[in-house]
Amino acid sequence: MDPGLVNVHAYRKSLIDYIKNSQSNDLTVQIDAVRKLIPKFSNQINVKVDRLFIKHFPKKLYEEFHSIIEKGINVDGYQEKKMLFVDVITFIFRNLSLVMDNQAQPFFELFLKCIKTDNSISICNPSSLFYAVHNCLLNEHNTILFINENGMYHFYNNFIDSNASLSHRFWEMCEFIYKLDRMKSSSLCRSKLTENVNQITYKFWSTGKEDYTRQFVIVFRMLHRLRLLDEFDFNVNHFYEIAVSIFIRWLSRNHASLTIVHLSKLWSAILNGSHNSFQIYNLEKLIFFAAIFSIDLSSKLRKLIRVSGVLKVTKNKKQRLYIIYFTLVAFPMINHDANPWLCHVLKELHNSLPFANQFLIIQYYIKSQVTLNMEISSHDREVFNGFFRRLVTYRSLKLHSSFISSLLFLELPDRSTFKGSGWESGIAKIRNFLYNLIWALSDDIYIHKLENEKKLFMYEDLKSQDLTIMNEDFMKSVFSGCRTHLQNDIQSQNLETRSENGEFEYHAHVLEWVVLSFNNSNCLNMNSLYNYMRFSNEYYAKTFKIQNDPNISDGDSVSNESKHTYISRKPQFEALLRWFVLIFELKFIFGDINSKFGNLNISDML
């Protein structure tokens, strides 16, 4: 007889026996019928057989599967029956023939209930189970059900936690499931999503296993992509604690930076969410956000360099840069022994930044260069010069130009510009800087802008949009700390002026007066500019008289002897520039135009 016919008859007999025995009232007979049929057809794709298997599946055995889920280990033969149930699921969904079948659907739903018992299940062929579950999830209804019921979390607890060799396939399946089409997001249950996130969170707290933080991030990435972060409740403080835990692990290993990039994106979405109440209110939080945002931006910039792309400063990137910038402002207050990695992370971002015709990038870049004590290359200086040539053509940005010029003056190594043959060019630069600064502070467009809008160009939306996540009291405390640090730093330095040149001393006195006036009243009158232009052409070899009262009237001038105060000490030009930079950042970037340092007496510090 033809062997093929023998096989056909054998398969037919197996089906007949299965159908017959499935009707038995004896549970043991039903179990035996299922166990015998599965291996005979496991390697075949036969839709008819698959449907017969479902149609005639033993009712008593199906009810027993329900019992092991409801009663757990109290059911006789619990483990064996649970393993059989997994074999049944693997068989039903070994191919796509029953994925959309209504009679097969209850088996998948029962499987989901089964794994929610969170008891580890031993299986003989894990690859086959993975394949079967993957097939099930091609049905979007099943995918939504799996997400709502936290299926991947429970799948991990049952099959992966005790079998690390399966982890790679598990994470692949995780990524697949949580890439749900945005059009299907309305089917997700918000309350269940909250419960799921809490489950993963508490499991992490109780076990400390890193895999749960990875699941946590994957779920939140889906919520972010589907724009659901504002539509379900979660504990943002728990999110922060888990994010810090992930970051600390990253620090110890210095790999998996992609997870940090994901965290950065998630935090941008959370911080700008309509229901967010989280604020950065201490140095610990500031350092954390500066770090993850720096790592994210560095990663983006490296990618752009590889493809010769251009960095687009979006709202989120702008916000991240200003948070990092504020970290540079707070740099003197940070315990760098406790955070030795911070400087490295910030320097990596600095070295990744390209130059573009964007004020924010240049402003941050120079601030970073000065704060982190990084040398400016000849190429960078060439780019700066080109940027300044464009910047000074905008009358409304003259003060911005002076601010960035101040940062660049601070970078000059050992003030070599003012030594030997470079003295004349150095004095010329100082004279030009003061001229531009006084002009900017007395410009009528600048004054009109402050009087009518209370804000400076380029910074109009910072407080209302980009810095709402920053706690105002915290920012004030940082500036108060910076003031104390600057005062102590200046007083601890050698107070001898770098040159006995009288003209240098004169310009330093003028800058002191400008800084004090800027701190107290934001602007100068136009007479100040005319007087400076007249007196700066004269050479002074001895102590100079300068107007030291920030409340001068418009009719007063630098030369008015009745208003002058003799300054016996020689102010340090660098210290004055540092004060100007700090006051500018306080008034226009992180505070408001009414912000100022009270009782500021620079002469007493110098």
C-alpha positions in Angstrom: 0.0 0.0 0.0 1.2 3.5 -0.8 2.8 5.0 2.4 1.1 8.3 1.7 -2.3 6.6 1.9 -1.2 4.9 5.2 -0.4 8.3 6.7 -3.7 9.8 5.5 -5.6 6.9 7.1 -3.6 7.3 10.3 -4.2 11.1 10.5 -7.9 10.5 9.8 -8.1 7.9 12.5 -6.3 10.3 14.9 -9.0 12.9 14.2 -11.8 10.5 14.6 -10.3 9.2 17.9 -9.9 12.8 19.1 -13.5 13.8 18.3 -14.8 10.6 20.0 -12.7 10.9 23.1 -13.3 14.6 23.5 -16.9 13.8 24.2 -16.0 11.5 27.1 -17.1 12.4 30.6 -13.7 11.2 31.9 -11.3 14.1 32.2 -8.3 11.8 31.9 -9.6 10.5 28.6 -10.0 14.1 27.3 -6.5 15.0 28.4 -5.1 11.9 26.7 -7.0 12.8 23.5 -5.5 16.3 23.3 -2.0 15.1 24.2 -2.1 12.5 21.4 -3.4 14.8 18.7 -1.1 17.7 19.2 2.3 16.0 18.2 0.7 14.4 15.1 -0.3 17.7 13.5 2.1 20.2 15.1 4.3 20.4 12.0 1.4 20.7 9.5 -0.5 23.6 8.2 -4.0 22.2 7.8 -6.8 24.7 8.4 -9.4 22.0 8.5 -7.6 20.1 11.3 -7.1 23.3 13.3 -10.8 24.2 13.1 -11.8 20.6 14.0 -9.5 20.8 17.0 -11.2 24.0 18.3 -14.7 22.9 17.4 -14.5 19.6 19.3 -12.2 20.7 22.1 -13.2 18.8 25.3 -15.5 21.0 27.3 -14.6 19.4 30.6 -10.9 20.1 30.0 -11.6 23.6 29.0 -13.4 24.1 32.3 -10.5 22.6 34.1 -8.2 25.2 32.5 -10.5 27.8 34.0 -10.2 26.1 37.3 -6.4 26.2 37.5 -6.6 29.9 36.8 -9.3 30.6 39.4 -8.2 28.1 42.1 -4.4 27.9 41.4 -2.3 25.3 43.0 -5.3 23.8 44.8 -6.3 22.0 41.6 -5.0 18.5 41.3 -2.2 18.2 38.8 -1.9 22.0 38.7 1.5 22.2 37.0 0.9 19.4 34.5 -2.4 20.9 33.4 -1.0 24.4 33.2 1.8 23.0 31.0 -0.8 21.2 28.8 -2.7 24.5 28.5 0.5 26.2 27.2 0.9 23.3 24.7 -2.7 23.8 23.5 -2.1 27.6 23.0 1.2 26.8 21.1 -0.6 24.3 18.9 -3.7 26.5 18.1 -1.6 29.6 17.2 1.4 27.8 15.6 0.3 29.3 12.3 -2.0 32.1 11.2 -5.1 29.9 10.4 -6.9 30.6 13.7 -5.6 34.0 14.6 -8.8 35.7 13.5 -11.1 32.8 14.4 -13.9 33.6 16.9 -13.7 30.1 18.5 -10.0 30.4 19.1 -10.2 33.9 20.7 -11.4 32.6 24.1 -8.3 30.4 24.3 -6.0 33.5 23.9 -8.0 35.4 26.5 -7.7 32.4 28.9 -4.0 32.3 28.3 -3.7 35.9 29.3 -5.6 35.2 32.5 -3.3 32.2 33.1 -0.1 34.1 32.9 -1.5 36.8 35.2 -1.2 34.4 38.0 2.5 35.3 37.9 3.7 31.7 38.6 6.7 30.6 36.6 5.8 28.0 34.0 8.2 25.4 32.7 7.8 24.8 29.0 9.6 22.3 26.7 9.7 24.4 23.6 9.9 28.2 24.4 10.6 29.2 20.8 7.3 27.6 19.6 5.4 29.5 22.4 7.0 32.8 21.4 6.1 32.2 17.8 2.5 31.3 18.7 2.1 34.4 20.9 3.6 36.6 18.2 1.0 35.2 15.7 -1.8 36.0 18.2 -0.6 39.5 18.4 -1.0 40.0 14.7 -4.6 40.4 15.5 -4.9 44.0 16.7 -7.7 43.1 19.1 -5.3 40.8 20.9 -2.5 43.4 20.9 -4.8 45.9 22.6 -6.0 43.2 25.0 -2.3 42.3 25.8 -1.4 46.0 26.4 -4.5 46.7 28.6 -3.9 43.6 30.7 -0.1 44.2 31.0 0.5 41.0 29.1 4.2 41.5 28.5 4.9 42.1 32.2 3.1 38.9 33.1 4.7 37.0 30.2 8.1 38.0 31.6 7.3 36.8 35.1 6.1 33.4 33.9 8.6 32.6 31.1 11.6 35.0 31.1 12.5 35.7 34.7 13.8 32.2 35.1 15.1 31.7 31.6 17.5 34.5 30.6 18.3 32.9 27.3 14.9 34.0 26.0 15.4 37.6 26.9 16.4 38.8 23.5 13.3 37.5 21.8 11.2 38.9 24.7 12.5 42.4 24.1 11.9 42.1 20.4 8.3 41.1 21.1 7.9 44.0 23.6 9.0 46.5 20.9 6.6 44.9 18.4 3.6 45.1 20.8 4.1 48.6 22.0 4.3 50.0 18.5 0.5 50.1 18.4 -1.0 52.1 15.6 -2.0 55.6 16.7 -5.4 55.1 15.2 -6.1 52.3 17.7 -5.2 54.3 20.8 -8.8 55.0 21.7 -9.2 51.3 22.5 -6.6 51.5 25.3 -8.1 51.7 28.8 -6.5 54.7 30.7 -7.3 53.3 34.1 -5.7 49.9 33.2 -2.6 51.7 31.9 -2.2 53.5 35.2 -2.6 50.1 37.0 0.0 48.5 34.7 2.6 51.2 35.2 2.1 50.9 39.0 2.5 47.1 38.8 5.8 47.5 37.0 6.9 50.2 39.4 6.2 48.2 42.5 7.8 45.1 41.1 11.0 47.1 40.4 11.0 48.5 44.0 10.5 45.0 45.4 13.1 43.2 43.3 15.5 45.9 42.0 15.7 44.1 38.7 16.8 46.3 35.8 14.5 44.5 33.3 11.4 46.1 35.0 12.8 49.6 34.4 13.3 48.6 30.7 9.6 47.6 30.5 8.7 50.8 32.2 10.5 52.9 29.6 9.0 50.9 26.7 5.4 51.4 28.0 6.0 55.2 28.5 7.5 55.5 25.0 4.3 54.0 23.6 2.2 56.5 25.7 4.3 59.3 24.5 4.1 58.3 20.8 0.3 57.9 21.1 0.1 61.3 22.9 -1.5 59.7 25.9 0.8 61.0 28.7 -1.8 63.7 29.5 -4.7 61.3 29.5 -3.8 58.8 32.2 -2.7 59.2 35.8 0.7 58.2 37.0 3.0 59.2 39.8 5.5 61.6 38.3 7.7 61.3 41.4 7.9 57.5 41.0 8.8 58.2 37.4 11.6 60.5 38.5 13.0 57.9 41.0 13.0 55.2 38.4 14.6 57.5 35.9 17.4 58.4 38.4 17.9 54.7 39.0 18.3 54.0 35.3 20.8 56.9 35.1 22.8 55.7 38.0 23.1 52.3 36.4 24.2 54.0 33.2 26.9 55.9 35.0 28.3 52.7 36.5 28.4 51.0 33.1 28.6 53.9 30.6 26.5 52.1 28.0 23.0 51.8 26.8 22.8 55.5 26.2 19.8 55.0 23.9 17.7 54.4 27.1 19.0 57.8 28.4 17.9 59.4 25.1 14.4 57.8 25.5 14.3 59.2 29.0 15.2 62.7 27.8 12.3 62.7 25.3 9.9 61.3 27.8 10.8 64.0 30.4 10.4 66.8 27.8 6.9 65.5 27.1 6.1 65.2 30.8 7.5 68.5 31.8 5.5 70.3 29.1 2.3 68.3 29.7 -0.9 70.1 30.5 -1.2 68.3 33.8 2.4 68.4 34.9 3.1 69.6 38.4 6.8 68.5 38.5 9.4 71.3 38.9 13.1 71.4 39.2 13.6 72.8 42.7 17.1 71.7 43.8 20.6 71.0 42.5 20.1 67.3 42.5 17.2 67.5 40.0 19.0 70.2 38.0 22.1 68.0 37.6 20.0 65.0 36.6 18.1 66.8 33.9 21.2 68.6 32.6 22.9 65.2 32.3 20.2 63.3 30.4 19.5 66.3 28.2 23.2 66.7 27.4 23.5 63.0 26.6 20.5 63.2 24.3 21.7 66.3 22.5 25.2 64.8 22.1 23.7 61.7 20.6 21.6 63.8 18.1 24.6 65.9 17.1 26.8 62.8 16.5 24.1 61.5 14.1 23.9 64.8 12.3 27.6 64.9 11.9 27.6 61.5 10.2 24.9 62.6 7.7 26.0 66.2 7.4 22.7 67.3 8.8 21.7 70.6 10.4 20.5 71.0 14.0 17.0 72.4 14.2 16.4 74.1 17.5 12.8 73.0 18.4 10.9 74.1 21.4 12.1 71.0 23.4 15.7 71.5 22.3 15.6 75.1 23.3 14.2 74.2 26.7 16.9 71.5 27.2 19.6 73.9 26.3 18.4 76.5 28.8 18.2 73.9 31.6 21.8 72.9 30.8 22.7 76.6 30.6 21.3 77.2 34.1 23.4 74.3 35.3 26.5 76.2 34.0 25.2 79.2 36.0 24.9 77.0 39.1 28.3 75.4 38.4 30.2 77.0 41.3 27.6 75.7 43.7 27.7 72.0 42.6 29.6 69.4 44.6 31.8 68.1 41.8 33.5 65.5 44.1 30.0 63.9 44.5 29.3 64.3 40.8 32.6 63.8 39.0 31.0 62.7 35.8 29.0 65.9 35.2 31.9 67.9 33.7 32.6 65.0 31.3 29.0 64.8 30.2 28.9 68.6 29.6 32.2 68.6 27.8 31.0 65.9 25.5 28.0 67.9 24.6 30.2 71.0 24.1 32.5 69.1 21.7 29.5 67.8 19.8 28.0 71.2 19.2 28.3 72.6 15.7 28.0 76.3 15.0 24.9 77.6 13.3 23.5 81.1 12.8 21.5 80.8 15.9 21.9 83.0 18.9 20.9 80.3 21.4 23.6 77.9 20.2 26.4 80.5 20.2 25.3 81.8 23.6 25.3 78.3 25.1 28.5 77.3 23.4 30.5 80.2 24.7 29.0 79.9 28.2 30.0 76.3 28.2 33.5 77.1 26.9 34.1 79.5 29.7 32.5 77.6 32.5 34.2 74.3 31.7 37.5 76.1 31.1 37.9 74.8 27.5 40.3 76.5 25.1 38.8 78.3 22.1 40.3 77.1 18.9 41.3 79.4 16.1 38.5 77.9 14.0 36.0 78.7 16.8 37.3 82.3 17.0 36.9 82.7 13.2 33.2 81.5 13.5 32.7 83.8 16.5 34.0 86.8 14.5 31.7 86.0 11.6 28.7 85.7 14.0 29.5 89.0 15.7 29.8 90.8 12.4 26.2 89.7 11.7 25.0 90.3 15.3 26.1 93.9 15.5 24.0 94.8 12.4 20.9 94.3 14.5 20.3 97.3 16.7 17.9 95.4 18.9 20.6 92.9 19.7 23.5 95.2 20.8 23.2 94.2 24.5 23.2 90.6 23.5 26.4 91.2 21.6 28.0 92.8 24.7 26.9 89.9 26.9 28.6 87.3 24.6 31.6 89.6 24.3 31.9 89.6 28.1 32.0 85.8 28.1 34.7 85.8 25.5 36.8 88.3 27.5 36.6 85.9 30.4 38.0 83.2 28.3 41.3 85.0 27.4 44.1 82.9 28.8 46.2 84.9 31.3 45.0 88.1 29.7 47.8 87.8 27.2 46.1 90.4 25.0 47.3 93.1 27.5 51.0 92.1 27.7 53.9 93.5 25.8 53.3 94.4 22.2 49.6 93.4 22.6 48.9 96.1 25.1 47.6 98.7 22.6 45.3 96.2 20.9 44.1 95.0 24.3 43.2 98.5 25.4 41.5 99.1 22.1 39.3 96.1 22.6 38.3 97.2 26.1 37.5 100.7 24.8 35.4 99.3 22.0 33.7 96.9 24.4 32.7 99.7 26.8 31.6 101.9 24.0 29.3 99.2 22.7 28.0 98.3 26.1 27.2 101.9 27.1 25.6 102.4 23.7 23.5 99.3 24.1 22.3 100.2 27.6 21.4 103.8 26.6 19.7 102.8 23.3 16.2 104.1 22.9 14.9 100.9 21.3 16.3 98.8 24.2 14.8 101.2 26.8 11.4 101.3 25.0 11.3 97.5 24.9 11.9 97.2 28.6 9.5 99.9 29.5 6.6 98.6 27.4 7.1 94.8 27.4 9.3 94.3 30.5 11.4 91.8 28.5 14.4 91.7 26.2 14.5 90.6 22.6 15.2 86.8 22.1 14.0 86.0 25.7 10.3 87.0 25.5 8.9 83.5 26.0 11.4 82.0 28.3 9.6 82.5 31.6 6.1 81.7 30.3 7.0 78.7 28.1 10.5 77.2 28.5 11.3 77.8 32.1 7.9 77.0 33.8 9.4 73.7 35.0 12.0 75.6 37.0 11.0 76.5 40.5 11.4 80.3 40.9 12.6 80.1 44.5 15.2 77.5 43.5 16.5 79.8 40.7 16.7 82.7 43.2 18.6 80.6 45.6 21.1 79.6 42.9 21.7 83.3 42.0 22.1 84.1 45.7 24.6 81.3 46.0 26.4 82.5 42.8 26.7 86.0 44.3 28.2 84.7 47.5 30.6 82.4 45.5 31.7 85.3 43.2 32.2 87.7 46.2 34.3 85.1 48.0 36.2 84.2 44.9 37.1 87.8 44.1 38.2 88.5 47.6 40.4 85.5 47.7 42.2 86.4 44.6 45.3 88.6 44.4 44.0 92.2 44.4 46.9 93.7 42.5 45.9 95.1 39.1 47.6 93.3 36.2 48.9 96.6 34.9 49.7 100.0 36.4 48.5 101.6 33.2 46.2 104.5 34.1 44.0 104.1 31.1 43.3 100.5 32.0 42.4 101.6 35.5 40.1 104.3 34.1 38.2 101.8 31.9 37.8 99.4 34.8 36.3 102.2 36.9 33.9 103.0 34.1 32.9 99.4 33.8 32.3 99.3 37.6 29.9 102.2 37.3 28.1 100.7 34.3 27.7 97.3 36.1 26.2 99.0 39.2 23.9 101.1 37.1 22.8 98.1 35.1 22.1 96.2 38.3 19.9 98.9 39.8 18.2 100.5 36.9 18.7 98.3 33.7 19.7 101.2 31.5 21.8 104.4 31.1 21.0 107.8 29.6 22.5 108.9 26.3 24.7 111.5 28.0 26.7 108.6 29.4 27.7 107.5 26.0 28.8 111.0 24.9 30.8 111.5 28.0 32.6 108.2 27.7 33.5 108.9 24.1 35.0 112.2 25.1 37.0 111.0 28.1 38.2 107.7 26.7 40.4 109.6 24.2 42.4 111.0 27.1 45.1 109.3 29.0 45.0 109.0 32.8 48.0 107.9 34.8 46.6 108.2 38.3 43.5 107.5 40.2 40.3 108.5 38.3 37.1 110.0 39.5 34.0 108.2 38.4 30.4 108.5 39.1 29.6 105.7 41.4 26.0 106.5 42.1 23.6 104.3 40.1 20.8 106.8 40.7 22.3 109.6 38.6 19.9 112.0 36.8 19.9 112.4 33.0 21.8 115.7 33.3 24.7 114.2 35.2 27.8 112.8 33.5 30.9 110.9 34.3 32.9 114.1 34.6 30.6 115.8 37.1 32.9 116.2 40.1 30.2 116.8 42.6 28.9 113.3 41.9 32.2 111.6 41.8 33.7 109.3 44.4 37.4 108.6 44.6 38.2 104.9 44.3 41.4 103.9 46.0 41.4 100.3 44.9 42.0 99.2 41.3 39.0 97.1 40.2 39.7 93.8 38.4 38.3 93.9 34.9 37.6 90.2 34.9 35.6 90.4 38.2 33.5 93.2 36.8 32.7 91.2 33.6 31.7 88.2 35.8 29.3 90.5 37.6 27.9 91.9 34.4 27.3 88.3 33.0 25.6 87.2 36.2 23.3 90.3 36.4 22.4 89.8 32.7 21.5 86.2 33.3 19.5 87.1 36.4 17.5 89.9 34.7 16.9 88.6 31.2 17.3 84.8 31.1 16.2 83.3 34.4 14.5 86.2 36.2 12.9 89.4 35.1 13.9 93.0 34.6 13.1 93.9 38.2 15.5 91.3 39.5 18.7 92.7 41.0 21.3 92.0 43.6 20.5 94.2 46.6 23.1 96.2 48.4 25.7 95.5 45.7 29.0 97.3 46.5 31.6 96.0 44.1 34.3 98.4 45.4 34.3 96.7 48.8 35.1 93.4 47.2 37.9 94.6 45.0 
